Amino acid sequence: MKDDIHPEYKKILFIDSSTGTKHLIGSTLKTDQVETFEGKEYPVHRVSISSSSHPFFTGSKQILDTEGRIDKFKKRYQMKREQGQKDLEKQEEVVKKKTVVKKSKKK
């Protein structure tokens, strides 16, 4: 193995910005910030979501809607299909009116 080609592996302090939870993890990440944790100074990297704040890990799932994705798709598709059917009926009415007008002009 070649020397001096691999990044330095060291302990990094990851701080969850939403909960303030701190995780000490080994990483090759380079950062300029430094903070003291448990009596030692560690490089710091702030993250927006970690296992302490993510709904999957905390068990606090937020349900935004009661319909599933398939039901929403079917509903949306049905609405577009109905709208297309209405448009088609309107076009047929316009064509019928034009043919009636043309027939009456021929007489």
Residue pairs with C-beta under 8 A, 6 or more apart in sequence:
6 28
7 28
7 30
8 28
9 26
9 27
9 28
10 26
10 27
10 28
10 43
11 24
11 25
11 26
11 27
11 42
12 24
12 25
12 26
12 27
12 29
12 31
12 42
12 43
12 44
12 45
13 22
13 23
13 24
13 35
13 37
13 42
13 43
13 44
13 45
14 22
14 23
14 24
14 25
14 44
14 45
14 46
14 47
14 50
15 21
15 22
15 23
15 35
15 44
15 45
15 46
15 47
16 22
16 23
16 47
16 48
16 49
16 50
16 52
16 53
17 46
17 47
17 48
18 48
18 49
18 53
19 50
19 52
19 53
21 50
21 52
21 53
22 37
23 50
23 51
23 52
24 37
24 38
24 42
27 45
29 43
29 45
30 43
31 43
31 44
31 45
33 43
33 44
33 45
33 46
34 41
34 42
34 43
34 44
35 41
35 42
35 44
36 42
51 57
52 58
55 61
55 62
65 72
67 75
